[in-house]
Amino acid sequence: MSETLISELKALLIDRLHLEDITADEIALDEPLFGEGLGLDSIDALEIAVLLDRHYGIKITSEDDKNRDIFACLASLATFVAENRRN
């Protein structure tokens, strides 16, 4: 997983999810994205899925058993993107 990809994902999350009170530097790799971590919710998960499809050609369905692991933290999301992106 590259630093470029991590920086790109941070910027996309901040922009697309309208995270106005946080900077990219404040998003830790191992901080949970949902709940007490970054505080995202199920609507944000849908937005992230759309973002992954548009920017990386990755399709995620709500029925995927791996979603909890994929969306656990920024590091797991970046690893998933690096392994599955088409562009």
C-alpha positions in Angstrom: 0.0 0.0 0.0 1.5 3.3 -1.1 1.7 6.6 0.7 0.2 8.1 -2.5 -2.9 5.9 -2.3 -3.3 6.6 1.4 -3.1 10.4 0.8 -5.5 10.1 -2.1 -8.0 8.1 0.0 -7.8 10.6 2.9 -8.5 13.5 0.5 -11.4 11.7 -1.1 -13.0 10.8 2.2 -12.7 14.3 3.5 -14.1 15.8 0.3 -16.8 13.3 -0.5 -18.1 12.8 3.1 -17.8 16.5 3.8 -15.6 16.0 6.9 -15.0 19.7 7.5 -13.7 19.4 11.0 -10.8 17.0 10.3 -7.6 17.2 8.3 -5.9 14.4 6.4 -3.1 14.3 9.0 -5.7 13.6 11.7 -6.9 10.4 10.1 -4.8 7.6 11.5 -4.2 4.4 9.5 -5.5 2.1 12.2 -8.3 4.3 13.6 -11.8 2.7 13.1 -13.7 4.5 10.3 -17.1 3.8 12.0 -18.4 4.3 15.5 -16.0 5.8 18.0 -13.2 6.2 15.5 -13.8 8.6 12.6 -17.5 8.5 13.4 -18.8 7.5 10.0 -22.2 5.8 9.6 -24.0 3.5 7.2 -24.8 6.4 4.7 -21.1 7.2 4.7 -20.4 3.5 3.9 -22.6 3.8 0.8 -20.8 7.0 -0.2 -17.5 5.2 0.1 -18.7 2.3 -2.0 -19.8 4.8 -4.7 -16.4 6.6 -4.4 -14.5 3.3 -4.9 -16.6 2.4 -7.9 -16.1 5.8 -9.6 -12.4 6.3 -8.8 -11.0 2.8 -8.8 -13.5 0.6 -10.7 -14.2 -1.4 -7.6 -17.7 -2.8 -7.0 -18.8 -3.5 -3.4 -22.2 -5.0 -2.6 -23.9 -4.7 0.8 -24.0 -8.5 0.9 -20.3 -9.0 0.8 -19.1 -10.8 3.9 -15.8 -9.0 3.9 -17.3 -5.5 4.2 -16.6 -5.3 8.0 -12.9 -6.1 7.4 -12.6 -3.8 4.3 -14.1 -0.8 6.1 -12.5 -1.4 9.5 -9.9 1.3 9.1 -8.0 3.4 6.5 -5.2 0.8 6.3 -7.6 -2.1 5.5 -9.5 0.1 3.0 -6.2 1.1 1.3 -5.1 -2.5 1.1 -8.4 -3.6 -0.4 -8.2 -0.8 -3.0 -4.5 -1.6 -3.9 -5.4 -5.2 -4.4 -8.6 -4.7 -6.4 -8.4 -1.4 -8.4 -8.7 -1.4 -12.1 -7.1 1.9 -12.9 
